[in-house]
Amino acid sequence: MVSMATERTKSSEKVKNGVLGVLILWSIISLVVIVVWATSPGLKGSASCRAELQEVTEKLEEAKVKWTKDKVALEELLEAERQQQAQRRAEVALLLRRLSAANHTLEECRQEQVVLNRNITVLLETLEEFRQSEANLTAQLRLREDQVELLQENVTQLLHQTESCFSLKVAAESQRLAAESQTRACQSSRHFLDKQLLRCKNTSSSPVQCRSSTSSPTSARSVAPPLSAPLTAGWLVWVTWAVLRLT
């Protein structure tokens, strides 16, 4: 725009200079013609020369007036052109400032775009990491579910084993109680047999009494029939062997 205004100003100045040159040239030619016409003797009469001189003078005056008007018009045109040029220069400066601001804003936008692209890249990488973490967590969850199922199965088996152990414990407790009852019965029988054996030792002279005393407590009060000596000896041996086994 500045170059166009400069070219327009140059062209207006050329036109003005051309018009001024033409007017000056025309004035000089008119003066030369008048001088030549005036100095040429015998060509015309003085009256006609004067009339022509008057006419040329009038034309010259008209040309001067016209030249003055043209000069003023050209000067006004030049001033208007200068004002337009100044206005255009101001507009160009404003446009340049706006262009600079737009370039600065564009540069900021480019930098922001670069930052946004970096942020998008980071977000995509983070998203990929989250996906990997989700896949790993899903695999771990499935593994934990398998482990939980295995633990549930183990707990079920342990519950069954515990119930079985409790049942075995109850059975063992019952057997223990039965064994204790049997042991107490055996101990009672042993004490009884010890007393009878001691009594037999003290009363070894009466085998019949010893035999009757070594009988069971339920039959101790019953009267035994008389036995022979070999049977009495055998009975004593059997009682002694039983007592030794209990001890």
Backbone as CSV, one residue per row, in Angstrom:
resi,resn,N_x,N_y,N_z,CA_x,CA_y,CA_z,C_x,C_y,C_z
1,MET,0.826,-1.204,0.000,0.000,0.000,0.000,0.864,1.258,0.000
2,VAL,1.955,1.237,0.705,2.867,2.390,0.727,3.462,2.626,-0.641
3,SER,3.838,1.521,-1.310,4.429,1.671,-2.648,3.404,2.219,-3.628
4,MET,2.121,1.792,-3.513,1.081,2.307,-4.404,0.855,3.793,-4.165
5,ALA,0.822,4.224,-2.891,0.645,5.652,-2.596,1.826,6.458,-3.124
6,THR,3.032,5.897,-2.990,4.229,6.603,-3.485,4.173,6.744,-5.000
7,GLU,3.766,5.677,-5.708,3.684,5.748,-7.169,2.609,6.747,-7.599
8,ARG,1.473,6.762,-6.846,0.409,7.717,-7.202,0.881,9.146,-6.997
9,THR,1.634,9.386,-5.915,2.166,10.743,-5.673,3.151,11.148,-6.763
10,LYS,3.997,10.218,-7.162,4.967,10.519,-8.218,4.251,10.827,-9.526
11,SER,3.215,10.070,-9.836,2.495,10.320,-11.093,1.796,11.674,-11.071
12,SER,1.217,12.062,-9.897,0.562,13.384,-9.809,1.587,14.505,-9.956
13,GLU,2.768,14.305,-9.345,3.815,15.318,-9.505,4.267,15.419,-10.957
14,LYS,4.353,14.304,-11.660,4.741,14.325,-13.068,3.694,15.053,-13.904
15,VAL,2.417,14.792,-13.602,1.355,15.477,-14.352,1.424,16.974,-14.126
16,LYS,1.595,17.325,-12.831,1.689,18.746,-12.517,2.867,19.395,-13.231
17,ASN,4.008,18.746,-13.150,5.199,19.305,-13.824,4.993,19.373,-15.332
18,GLY,4.323,18.376,-15.890,4.073,18.393,-17.335,3.163,19.535,-17.739
19,VAL,2.069,19.738,-16.941,1.159,20.839,-17.247,1.866,22.185,-17.143
20,LEU,2.647,22.346,-16.047,3.399,23.593,-15.890,4.377,23.804,-17.040
21,GLY,5.019,22.727,-17.463,5.967,22.859,-18.582,5.264,23.262,-19.876
22,VAL,4.075,22.632,-20.097,3.319,22.973,-21.308,2.879,24.432,-21.286
23,LEU,2.365,24.922,-20.131,1.942,26.321,-20.027,3.106,27.272,-20.222
24,ILE,4.220,26.949,-19.613,5.397,27.822,-19.774,5.855,27.840,-21.238
25,LEU,5.878,26.636,-21.829,6.307,26.556,-23.230,5.356,27.335,-24.131
26,TRP,4.054,27.187,-23.817,3.067,27.897,-24.632,3.194,29.416,-24.450
27,SER,3.477,29.865,-23.231,3.677,31.299,-22.975,4.894,31.824,-23.727
28,ILE,5.980,31.038,-23.677,7.211,31.474,-24.381,6.968,31.548,-25.879
29,ILE,6.285,30.507,-26.405,6.009,30.508,-27.846,5.126,31.702,-28.220
30,SER,4.148,31.997,-27.356,3.264,33.141,-27.644,4.049,34.446,-27.654
31,LEU,4.941,34.622,-26.674,5.768,35.836,-26.638,6.673,35.916,-27.866
32,VAL,7.249,34.786,-28.219,8.130,34.794,-29.409,7.337,35.181,-30.655
33,VAL,6.142,34.613,-30.766,5.307,34.941,-31.943,4.957,36.419,-31.949
34,ILE,4.595,36.901,-30.716,4.252,38.328,-30.645,5.444,39.202,-31.005
35,VAL,6.604,38.842,-30.485,7.797,39.646,-30.786,8.121,39.579,-32.272
36,VAL,8.081,38.392,-32.817,8.390,38.245,-34.246,7.358,38.995,-35.084
37,TRP,6.126,38.894,-34.686,5.057,39.585,-35.415,5.215,41.101,-35.329
38,ALA,5.656,41.507,-34.148,5.800,42.960,-33.985,7.027,43.493,-34.719
39,THR,8.022,42.722,-34.797,9.271,43.192,-35.426,9.318,42.949,-36.929
40,SER,8.320,42.285,-37.472,8.306,42.024,-38.928,7.621,43.224,-39.621
41,PRO,8.412,44.044,-40.391,7.838,45.224,-41.055,7.130,44.834,-42.339
42,GLY,6.110,45.534,-42.633,5.434,45.384,-43.927,4.569,44.162,-44.003
43,LEU,4.443,43.441,-42.958,3.599,42.259,-43.050,2.143,42.614,-42.815
44,LYS,1.906,43.355,-41.787,0.549,43.733,-41.462,0.543,45.196,-41.045
45,GLY,-0.619,45.663,-40.922,-0.763,47.025,-40.453,-0.632,47.085,-38.956
46,SER,-0.404,48.278,-38.478,-0.225,48.446,-37.043,-1.514,48.188,-36.308
47,ALA,-2.641,48.546,-36.946,-3.933,48.335,-36.267,-4.197,46.853,-36.085
48,SER,-3.956,46.130,-37.176,-4.186,44.678,-37.058,-3.197,44.045,-36.102
49,CYS,-1.958,44.594,-36.130,-0.953,44.051,-35.190,-1.350,44.326,-33.760
50,ARG,-1.848,45.538,-33.585,-2.262,45.847,-32.230,-3.446,44.979,-31.803
51,ALA,-4.345,44.789,-32.748,-5.496,43.950,-32.414,-5.055,42.524,-32.098
52,GLU,-4.183,42.039,-32.928,-3.678,40.692,-32.658,-2.895,40.645,-31.357
53,LEU,-2.094,41.739,-31.129,-1.338,41.780,-29.872,-2.276,41.811,-28.686
54,GLN,-3.360,42.604,-28.856,-4.352,42.661,-27.777,-4.983,41.290,-27.565
55,GLU,-5.280,40.664,-28.703,-5.896,39.338,-28.593,-4.933,38.338,-27.957
56,VAL,-3.680,38.409,-28.378,-2.685,37.491,-27.804,-2.467,37.790,-26.340
57,THR,-2.468,39.126,-26.032,-2.285,39.495,-24.627,-3.432,38.972,-23.782
58,GLU,-4.644,39.149,-24.360,-5.800,38.633,-23.626,-5.710,37.105,-23.457
59,LYS,-5.322,36.478,-24.549,-5.159,35.023,-24.439,-4.099,34.635,-23.424
60,LEU,-3.009,35.472,-23.412,-1.945,35.212,-22.442,-2.455,35.405,-21.036
61,GLU,-3.246,36.443,-20.849,-3.812,36.669,-19.522,-4.745,35.514,-19.143
62,GLU,-5.555,35.140,-20.136,-6.442,34.006,-19.862,-5.639,32.746,-19.546
63,ALA,-4.534,32.589,-20.295,-3.682,31.425,-20.044,-3.054,31.497,-18.662
64,LYS,-2.635,32.768,-18.265,-2.070,32.909,-16.921,-3.116,32.607,-15.854
65,VAL,-4.331,33.144,-16.098,-5.404,32.853,-15.112,-5.679,31.358,-15.058
66,LYS,-5.773,30.784,-16.249,-6.017,29.343,-16.290,-4.880,28.567,-15.643
67,TRP,-3.622,29.084,-15.961,-2.459,28.397,-15.362,-2.483,28.534,-13.849
68,THR,-2.895,29.747,-13.366,-2.984,29.935,-11.913,-4.040,29.012,-11.315
69,LYS,-5.215,28.976,-12.013,-6.270,28.084,-11.521,-5.801,26.622,-11.528
70,ASP,-5.138,26.267,-12.640,-4.636,24.891,-12.705,-3.600,24.615,-11.632
71,LYS,-2.746,25.644,-11.386,-1.725,25.489,-10.360,-2.373,25.301,-8.993
72,VAL,-3.377,26.156,-8.717,-4.067,26.036,-7.420,-4.752,24.683,-7.322
73,ALA,-5.415,24.277,-8.438,-6.101,22.983,-8.423,-5.110,21.843,-8.233
74,LEU,-3.964,21.981,-8.956,-2.943,20.949,-8.803,-2.379,20.939,-7.394
75,GLU,-2.162,22.151,-6.814,-1.666,22.200,-5.443,-2.677,21.607,-4.466
76,GLU,-3.984,21.931,-4.711,-5.008,21.334,-3.861,-5.043,19.814,-4.030
77,LEU,-4.922,19.416,-5.307,-4.902,17.976,-5.564,-3.700,17.319,-4.902
78,LEU,-2.528,18.024,-5.001,-1.327,17.495,-4.373,-1.484,17.423,-2.856
79,GLU,-2.094,18.493,-2.267,-2.311,18.496,-0.813,-3.254,17.373,-0.398
80,ALA,-4.333,17.222,-1.212,-5.262,16.127,-0.901,-4.588,14.770,-1.037
81,GLU,-3.726,14.697,-2.086,-3.007,13.440,-2.274,-2.043,13.186,-1.127
82,ARG,-1.410,14.285,-0.650,-0.503,14.135,0.497,-1.277,13.704,1.749
83,GLN,-2.448,14.317,1.940,-3.265,13.931,3.087,-3.688,12.462,2.981
84,GLN,-4.109,12.100,1.778,-4.482,10.707,1.584,-3.290,9.774,1.820
85,GLN,-2.120,10.244,1.352,-0.920,9.443,1.560,-0.603,9.312,3.047
86,ALA,-0.731,10.459,3.791,-0.494,10.399,5.232,-1.508,9.480,5.908
87,GLN,-2.791,9.611,5.471,-3.824,8.749,6.038,-3.533,7.281,5.719
88,ARG,-3.103,7.060,4.475,-2.778,5.692,4.102,-1.569,5.172,4.863
89,ARG,-0.588,6.072,5.078,0.558,5.656,5.877,0.132,5.296,7.300
90,ALA,-0.773,6.116,7.861,-1.288,5.799,9.198,-2.032,4.467,9.186
91,GLU,-2.855,4.288,8.117,-3.570,3.016,8.020,-2.602,1.855,7.858
92,VAL,-1.557,2.077,7.054,-0.551,1.021,6.870,0.158,0.715,8.183
93,ALA,0.504,1.797,8.926,1.148,1.583,10.229,0.225,0.806,11.177
94,LEU,-1.075,1.196,11.155,-2.045,0.482,11.993,-2.160,-0.973,11.577
95,LEU,-2.207,-1.163,10.226,-2.273,-2.543,9.740,-1.021,-3.332,10.097
96,LEU,0.130,-2.657,10.052,1.379,-3.323,10.434,1.368,-3.706,11.909
97,ARG,0.859,-2.749,12.736,0.774,-3.072,14.172,-0.177,-4.244,14.404
98,ARG,-1.331,-4.188,13.703,-2.266,-5.302,13.840,-1.678,-6.614,13.339
99,LEU,-0.908,-6.483,12.215,-0.263,-7.685,11.686,0.773,-8.226,12.665
100,SER,1.516,-7.301,13.298,2.496,-7.734,14.292,1.808,-8.402,15.484
101,ALA,0.701,-7.764,15.933,-0.060,-8.373,17.039,-0.609,-9.731,16.635
102,ALA,-1.103,-9.813,15.380,-1.633,-11.097,14.909,-0.527,-12.149,14.825
103,ASN,0.674,-11.709,14.354,1.802,-12.643,14.308,2.202,-13.100,15.711
104,HIS,2.194,-12.129,16.653,2.524,-12.478,18.040,1.485,-13.454,18.606
105,THR,0.215,-13.168,18.333,-0.842,-14.073,18.796,-0.722,-15.443,18.135
106,LEU,-0.376,-15.426,16.831,-0.198,-16.686,16.118,0.956,-17.490,16.711
107,GLU,2.041,-16.783,17.071,3.183,-17.469,17.678,2.796,-18.056,19.037
108,GLU,2.017,-17.264,19.808,1.549,-17.796,21.092,0.656,-19.017,20.884
109,CYS,-0.211,-18.937,19.859,-1.080,-20.077,19.563,-0.267,-21.306,19.156
110,ARG,0.798,-21.066,18.390,1.650,-22.187,18.001,2.328,-22.808,19.214
111,GLN,2.836,-21.942,20.104,3.448,-22.464,21.318,2.436,-23.222,22.166
112,GLU,1.213,-22.655,22.281,0.169,-23.363,23.028,-0.174,-24.690,22.364
113,GLN,-0.172,-24.695,21.036,-0.452,-25.940,20.323,0.634,-26.974,20.594
114,VAL,1.892,-26.505,20.635,2.985,-27.431,20.958,2.812,-27.990,22.357
115,VAL,2.471,-27.090,23.311,2.253,-27.546,24.691,1.077,-28.519,24.760
116,LEU,-0.004,-28.195,24.036,-1.168,-29.091,24.021,-0.829,-30.441,23.399
117,ASN,-0.019,-30.416,22.339,0.395,-31.682,21.731,1.210,-32.518,22.709
118,ARG,2.104,-31.821,23.451,2.879,-32.548,24.463,1.971,-33.111,25.542
119,ASN,1.003,-32.284,25.982,0.067,-32.759,27.011,-0.756,-33.937,26.507
120,ILE,-1.169,-33.854,25.231,-1.931,-34.964,24.655,-1.081,-36.229,24.611
121,THR,0.207,-36.069,24.253,1.101,-37.224,24.228,1.252,-37.825,25.620
122,VAL,1.437,-36.928,26.621,1.562,-37.412,28.006,0.280,-38.103,28.449
123,LEU,-0.875,-37.516,28.089,-2.156,-38.127,28.464,-2.338,-39.486,27.794
124,LEU,-1.932,-39.589,26.529,-2.033,-40.876,25.844,-1.132,-41.912,26.498
125,GLU,0.096,-41.489,26.858,0.992,-42.420,27.557,0.417,-42.829,28.907
126,THR,-0.154,-41.839,29.628,-0.768,-42.163,30.929,-1.947,-43.105,30.746
127,LEU,-2.751,-42.856,29.687,-3.887,-43.737,29.401,-3.422,-45.151,29.091
128,GLU,-2.331,-45.270,28.346,-1.791,-46.590,28.036,-1.287,-47.274,29.304
129,GLU,-0.639,-46.481,30.197,-0.200,-47.052,31.476,-1.400,-47.517,32.301
130,PHE,-2.485,-46.709,32.284,-3.686,-47.115,33.011,-4.272,-48.402,32.439
131,ARG,-4.241,-48.514,31.114,-4.746,-49.740,30.493,-3.899,-50.939,30.889
132,GLN,-2.570,-50.756,30.889,-1.700,-51.842,31.321,-1.953,-52.203,32.777
133,SER,-2.111,-51.154,33.618,-2.398,-51.399,35.038,-3.726,-52.123,35.202
134,GLU,-4.731,-51.719,34.396,-6.023,-52.391,34.466,-5.901,-53.854,34.069
135,ALA,-5.119,-54.114,33.001,-4.927,-55.503,32.575,-4.223,-56.306,33.666
136,ASN,-3.174,-55.701,34.277,-2.461,-56.394,35.349,-3.368,-56.643,36.545
137,LEU,-4.156,-55.613,36.895,-5.074,-55.778,38.029,-6.139,-56.831,37.737
138,THR,-6.607,-56.874,36.480,-7.584,-57.894,36.111,-6.988,-59.285,36.233
139,ALA,-5.736,-59.429,35.765,-5.061,-60.726,35.892,-4.862,-61.095,37.367
140,GLN,-4.432,-60.092,38.168,-4.260,-60.352,39.597,-5.584,-60.701,40.265
141,LEU,-6.658,-60.008,39.833,-7.975,-60.299,40.411,-8.411,-61.721,40.081
142,ARG,-8.192,-62.132,38.840,-8.537,-63.500,38.479,-7.705,-64.498,39.277
143,LEU,-6.405,-64.194,39.439,-5.559,-65.070,40.236,-6.047,-65.122,41.681
144,ARG,-6.417,-63.947,42.222,-6.938,-63.923,43.594,-8.249,-64.700,43.692
145,GLU,-9.110,-64.581,42.670,-10.355,-65.339,42.686,-10.080,-66.836,42.688
146,ASP,-9.082,-67.240,41.854,-8.711,-68.661,41.864,-8.192,-69.073,43.232
147,GLN,-7.358,-68.190,43.824,-6.834,-68.496,45.150,-7.950,-68.549,46.184
148,VAL,-8.928,-67.629,46.050,-10.060,-67.639,46.990,-10.865,-68.920,46.845
149,GLU,-11.104,-69.342,45.587,-11.819,-70.597,45.379,-11.050,-71.769,45.979
150,LEU,-9.698,-71.756,45.768,-8.890,-72.825,46.352,-8.949,-72.789,47.872
151,LEU,-8.872,-71.574,48.436,-8.952,-71.451,49.892,-10.322,-71.887,50.410
152,GLN,-11.387,-71.533,49.665,-12.716,-71.983,50.062,-12.801,-73.505,50.050
153,GLU,-12.216,-74.110,49.011,-12.205,-75.567,48.949,-11.416,-76.148,50.113
154,ASN,-10.251,-75.524,50.416,-9.447,-75.991,51.550,-10.197,-75.823,52.859
155,VAL,-10.907,-74.656,52.985,-11.673,-74.425,54.212,-12.791,-75.453,54.347
156,THR,-13.438,-75.760,53.206,-14.492,-76.778,53.240,-13.927,-78.124,53.674
157,GLN,-12.776,-78.483,53.073,-12.148,-79.735,53.470,-11.747,-79.712,54.943
158,LEU,-11.216,-78.550,55.385,-10.831,-78.444,56.793,-12.047,-78.551,57.711
159,LEU,-13.178,-77.954,57.262,-14.406,-78.070,58.064,-14.840,-79.529,58.172
160,HIS,-14.797,-80.235,57.027,-15.153,-81.659,57.063,-14.174,-82.441,57.948
161,GLN,-12.867,-82.115,57.791,-11.879,-82.788,58.635,-12.085,-82.456,60.103
162,THR,-12.466,-81.177,60.370,-12.706,-80.792,61.760,-13.903,-81.535,62.329
163,GLU,-14.980,-81.613,61.505,-16.145,-82.376,61.950,-15.774,-83.834,62.194
164,SER,-14.946,-84.368,61.265,-14.511,-85.750,61.456,-13.672,-85.893,62.715
165,CYS,-12.785,-84.887,62.932,-11.950,-84.935,64.141,-12.802,-84.835,65.403
166,PHE,-13.826,-83.935,65.329,-14.721,-83.838,66.494,-15.439,-85.154,66.741
167,SER,-15.883,-85.784,65.637,-16.546,-87.075,65.790,-15.591,-88.103,66.379
168,LEU,-14.335,-88.094,65.820,-13.336,-89.027,66.361,-13.012,-88.712,67.811
169,LYS,-13.000,-87.395,68.115,-12.729,-87.004,69.496,-13.825,-87.500,70.430
170,VAL,-15.088,-87.340,69.969,-16.209,-87.815,70.790,-16.125,-89.331,70.977
171,ALA,-15.818,-90.021,69.856,-15.680,-91.478,69.960,-14.522,-91.851,70.879
172,ALA,-13.378,-91.114,70.706,-12.231,-91.400,71.577,-12.549,-91.096,73.026
173,GLU,-13.322,-90.006,73.234,-13.706,-89.669,74.601,-14.583,-90.768,75.203
174,SER,-15.498,-91.272,74.357,-16.347,-92.370,74.822,-15.509,-93.600,75.143
175,GLN,-14.562,-93.889,74.231,-13.681,-95.030,74.489,-12.825,-94.804,75.724
176,ARG,-12.379,-93.518,75.899,-11.562,-93.223,77.084,-12.379,-93.432,78.359
177,LEU,-13.614,-92.934,78.329,-14.471,-93.126,79.508,-14.725,-94.602,79.781
178,ALA,-14.970,-95.358,78.693,-15.165,-96.809,78.870,-13.909,-97.465,79.414
179,ALA,-12.720,-97.010,78.855,-11.457,-97.585,79.346,-11.224,-97.215,80.801
180,GLU,-11.563,-95.967,81.157,-11.402,-95.571,82.560,-12.313,-96.387,83.463
181,SER,-13.562,-96.581,83.028,-14.472,-97.417,83.818,-13.940,-98.829,83.955
182,GLN,-13.424,-99.352,82.817,-12.856,-100.697,82.861,-11.625,-100.735,83.738
183,THR,-10.810,-99.643,83.672,-9.601,-99.603,84.510,-9.968,-99.566,85.988
184,ARG,-10.980,-98.749,86.316,-11.405,-98.703,87.728,-11.935,-100.057,88.186
185,ALA,-12.670,-100.728,87.293,-13.159,-102.072,87.657,-12.005,-103.023,87.878
186,CYS,-10.994,-102.933,86.984,-9.811,-103.800,87.129,-9.054,-103.480,88.405
187,GLN,-8.909,-102.163,88.664,-8.218,-101.785,89.904,-8.968,-102.273,91.137
188,SER,-10.308,-102.182,91.090,-11.095,-102.686,92.213,-10.904,-104.187,92.394
189,SER,-10.917,-104.906,91.253,-10.685,-106.359,91.309,-9.297,-106.663,91.835
190,ARG,-8.313,-105.840,91.424,-6.941,-106.062,91.859,-6.822,-105.874,93.378
191,HIS,-7.424,-104.755,93.849,-7.365,-104.538,95.303,-8.018,-105.695,96.061
192,PHE,-9.130,-106.145,95.509,-9.799,-107.254,96.154,-8.931,-108.489,96.155
193,LEU,-8.323,-108.768,94.978,-7.454,-109.953,94.891,-6.222,-109.803,95.766
194,ASP,-5.686,-108.540,95.868,-4.534,-108.346,96.763,-4.912,-108.662,98.202
195,LYS,-6.067,-108.195,98.590,-6.524,-108.476,99.960,-6.720,-109.975,100.167
196,GLN,-7.295,-110.622,99.162,-7.517,-112.053,99.281,-6.207,-112.812,99.297
197,LEU,-5.256,-112.354,98.469,-3.952,-113.025,98.452,-3.239,-112.852,99.771
198,LEU,-3.333,-111.644,100.314,-2.702,-111.418,101.615,-3.375,-112.261,102.699
199,ARG,-4.650,-112.314,102.571,-5.380,-113.130,103.538,-5.021,-114.604,103.358
200,CYS,-4.818,-115.034,102.130,-4.434,-116.435,101.887,-3.050,-116.730,102.425
201,LYS,-2.152,-115.728,102.289,-0.810,-115.924,102.810,-0.840,-116.033,104.329
202,ASN,-1.660,-115.216,104.960,-1.738,-115.254,106.416,-2.418,-116.525,106.900
203,THR,-3.312,-117.008,106.143,-4.058,-118.219,106.518,-3.740,-119.349,105.580
204,SER,-2.469,-119.590,105.338,-2.060,-120.645,104.423,-2.377,-122.031,104.968
205,SER,-2.686,-122.140,106.259,-3.012,-123.447,106.846,-4.407,-123.897,106.482
206,SER,-5.268,-122.999,106.049,-6.633,-123.401,105.693,-6.898,-123.055,104.245
207,PRO,-6.586,-123.990,103.351,-6.765,-123.714,101.942,-8.195,-123.530,101.562
208,VAL,-9.112,-124.144,102.312,-10.522,-124.004,101.942,-10.963,-122.581,102.161
209,GLN,-10.523,-121.988,103.234,-10.865,-120.597,103.519,-10.227,-119.662,102.515
210,CYS,-8.988,-119.971,102.129,-8.290,-119.141,101.115,-9.009,-119.224,99.797
211,ARG,-9.466,-120.460,99.431,-10.161,-120.589,98.160,-11.447,-119.815,98.168
212,SER,-12.167,-119.935,99.296,-13.442,-119.235,99.367,-13.266,-117.730,99.398
213,SER,-12.163,-117.266,99.966,-11.903,-115.822,100.003,-11.453,-115.279,98.676
214,THR,-10.854,-116.105,97.797,-10.382,-115.666,96.485,-11.442,-115.711,95.449
215,SER,-12.615,-116.102,95.763,-13.704,-116.093,94.787,-14.172,-114.673,94.566
216,SER,-14.985,-114.437,93.601,-15.467,-113.103,93.241,-16.311,-112.542,94.338
217,PRO,-16.419,-111.205,94.470,-17.191,-110.601,95.544,-18.649,-110.979,95.469
218,THR,-19.142,-111.250,94.304,-20.557,-111.601,94.186,-20.821,-112.986,94.732
219,SER,-19.767,-113.867,94.638,-19.936,-115.242,95.121,-19.198,-115.490,96.412
220,ALA,-18.698,-114.438,97.060,-17.915,-114.613,98.285,-18.784,-115.077,99.439
221,ARG,-20.026,-114.682,99.446,-20.928,-115.049,100.519,-21.533,-116.445,100.327
222,SER,-21.413,-116.994,99.115,-21.948,-118.340,98.848,-21.044,-119.396,99.453
223,VAL,-21.593,-120.472,99.826,-20.825,-121.563,100.457,-20.319,-122.469,99.378
224,ALA,-18.973,-122.661,99.323,-18.365,-123.496,98.295,-18.303,-124.930,98.780
225,PRO,-18.423,-125.875,97.898,-18.289,-127.286,98.259,-16.841,-127.638,98.543
226,PRO,-16.606,-128.653,99.307,-15.223,-129.061,99.611,-14.519,-129.543,98.366
227,LEU,-13.235,-129.096,98.231,-12.416,-129.449,97.066,-11.277,-130.343,97.508
228,SER,-10.784,-131.011,96.569,-9.625,-131.879,96.797,-8.373,-131.048,96.882
229,ALA,-7.323,-131.610,97.347,-6.051,-130.910,97.524,-5.422,-130.506,96.215
230,PRO,-5.460,-131.374,95.165,-4.863,-130.927,93.891,-5.611,-129.748,93.302
231,LEU,-6.966,-129.767,93.436,-7.728,-128.634,92.882,-7.455,-127.372,93.673
232,THR,-7.302,-127.473,94.963,-6.997,-126.301,95.778,-5.651,-125.727,95.419
233,ALA,-4.678,-126.539,95.208,-3.334,-126.081,94.830,-3.365,-125.407,93.461
234,GLY,-4.129,-126.027,92.539,-4.225,-125.420,91.206,-4.922,-124.065,91.251
235,TRP,-5.944,-123.986,92.059,-6.656,-122.714,92.219,-5.767,-121.650,92.789
236,LEU,-4.938,-121.971,93.752,-4.004,-121.009,94.334,-2.972,-120.552,93.319
237,VAL,-2.512,-121.469,92.502,-1.526,-121.105,91.475,-2.146,-120.141,90.475
238,TRP,-3.401,-120.448,90.102,-4.077,-119.561,89.121,-4.296,-118.173,89.684
239,VAL,-4.698,-118.057,90.947,-4.906,-116.745,91.582,-3.609,-115.985,91.684
240,THR,-2.531,-116.682,92.022,-1.217,-116.027,92.131,-0.766,-115.496,90.785
241,TRP,-1.009,-116.318,89.764,-0.614,-115.873,88.408,-1.420,-114.660,87.972
242,ALA,-2.704,-114.653,88.313,-3.551,-113.502,87.964,-3.111,-112.243,88.694
243,VAL,-2.782,-112.351,89.965,-2.296,-111.198,90.718,-1.010,-110.672,90.182
244,LEU,-0.074,-111.596,89.810,1.198,-111.158,89.214,0.993,-110.456,87.863
245,ARG,0.014,-110.946,87.113,-0.257,-110.264,85.848,-0.797,-108.857,86.073
246,LEU,-1.633,-108.691,87.098,-2.185,-107.368,87.383,-1.131,-106.410,87.901
247,THR,-0.158,-106.904,88.626,0.918,-106.030,89.124,1.901,-105.704,88.048
